[in-house]
């Protein structure tokens, strides 16, 4: 038996919509930003600036709507937990408890009657970022400039109200019955960056360099490593003992053993350099130069294999690296 008896039908097209979804205030995702900064001159043509920034989102995880299966209530779901396998690569070497995980009772398995409603009607779904930036800027002779500093912050996502009210919700890609992580927060993370430019007098050579040192988080501060583990027969038997019946499933059961924000890849460090020579003749000018990206040719892994098998190599093996060193030659003629 499949887990949705209406699969292949028009049930999603003809799904019911809560009438309250079409009128009223505060039904769409929103965000509020707040920032305050102070700048101080430390000596002529040099300053330091510090700022605090906060950004809060509503309905961030669900996107504004929740799909409730009217034929399945929280009472129709049994909860259980599993124990992470012992493996030195896992946080604390494994052996910790993961849960709650949900499993549908056989009496409602495959039943579907969907109602789409506003997230606001179900509960809170928030994301909050708090951060502090520090920047130092210096301007000198011969086009010398320096700007550099740090950016430090953390993110907290919380949609536990939604999970408690509608654990069977159809936003499976985000929550699902096998995702226990409804409140997640990143550690405090810091990025460093710096920019320097200088023109060598008399020979008219312009040099510039950019350096960055940042966490390996991709586009999301909670985008940490995953350990997708397929439950063994022993794991399923232990879960069945907790709920008093065999698990209701159509195939394998896979659980992420690492909570978002717990485990990250190595930091990304990159140095870029540009050199340009200005050649003047008459009222015309020729600029020739070379740009070097990732000058040190660092090869930090940015995407990892997320399939986890206990004490077997392959998990966290690279699937994508940062771009290698690139050299670009360029010329510009002005008249």
Secondary structure, DSSP 8 states (H G I E B T S, - for coil): --SBTTTTSSTTTT-EE-GGGGSSSS-S-EEEEEEEEEEEEEETTEEEEEEEEEEEEESTTTTTEEEEETT--GGGEEEEEEE----TTSGGGS--EEEEEEEE-TTTTB---EEEEEHHHH---EEEEEEEEEEEEEE-STT-EEEEEEEEEEEEEE-HHHHHH-TT-S-TTTS-TT---SEEE---EEEEEEEEEEEETTTTEEEEEEEEEEEE-TT-TT-----EEE--HHHHHHHHHHHTS----SS--EEE-S-TTS--EEEEEEEEEEEEEEEEETTEEEEEEEEEESTT----EEEE--EE-TT-TTTT-EEEE----EEEEEEEEE-
